[in-house]
Amino acid sequence: MNTIQQIEKTAQQLLPLYVHQDTDRPDRPLWAHPEIDQVIEALRLLSDVLFPGRHIPEPSNFKDFFIKQLKNTTELLQEEIEKALPFRWIGAAYLHDHKTPEENLYITANSIVNEFLSKIPYIREMLVEDVKAAYNGDPAALSYAEVKLAYPGLVAITSHRIAHELYNLDVPIIPRIMSEYTHSLTGIDIHPGATIGKGFFIDHGTGVVIGETCHIGDNVKLYQGVTLGAKSFPLDEHGRPIKHIQRHPTVEDNVIVYANSTILGGDTVIGAGTTVAGNVFLMESTPPKSLVTRSEAGVMIRTREIHGHGLGI
């Protein structure tokens, strides 16, 4: 068999492996899914709206700049959300929850885009508080501009706050593309489903993992290598992971978690004002204002009467 014949044979063998899994829409092309490059471009355009001057020169006329950027973003998101929407019922079929496909993808996508646009001022307000938290939480930060231009934690939380609003609007795939792209840039992995309050700061950042069902309060600070993860993955009667249940911890207001600590479990609540020292492995809740450290016998949790959150190290 020569090379041309082998190519033809291989191509023929590949065909049955590419049957589309969307049984409700057999007419839909296999490749009709969001384009990664277009989603990333929309994320970049939105980042420039939220922090003008980060990627391009700061505009002289902000209103005109915002209108131009938002129009370009809207065009990209409209098209990519239309491609993503069918995965709502594909995913539902996987979970044996048979949803009725949307009749008009354009109208549904347009409604989502308009709702998302209305959230952008709120995202900006939250990010202003995040910049302040980084500046106030890191003695090495000498200006807000330094935080805006140089801090990977701010890149990660900016992307997350965008992706989270799309996630809340039940947009499939696109929020995850945004979060994983940012993960590849920063080493910070935040699932778009995680709920994060205002004044959030990740110092250094590399290796931080925040799971889908995490609830993080206001003024929380994490250091590098922190994992907020799940204990296990409950399975349904078909042996598949059960979706949309609380699997990840709740971290209340004014908590600090130092480097390389791991906190697991959907029923784990870290009480407000708690400090978790470095290299702690924790699968139980803490009272408010606790100090959690390692000991030879395991984790030690002590109630603190001191003010502030520093460990004095």
BELJOQUI-V217175 format. One record per helix or strand of 3 or more residues. SS is the DSSP state (A for helix, B for strand). FROM is the first residue (numbers start at 1). LEN is the number of residues. Records with the same first field share a line. If there is no record, write none. Layout:
SS=FROM-LEN / FROM-LEN
This chain:
A=3-16 / 36-15 / 62-24 / 87-8 / 105-33 / 144-7 / 152-17 / 174-13
B=201-3 / 221-3 / 227-3 / 262-3 / 290-6 / 298-6
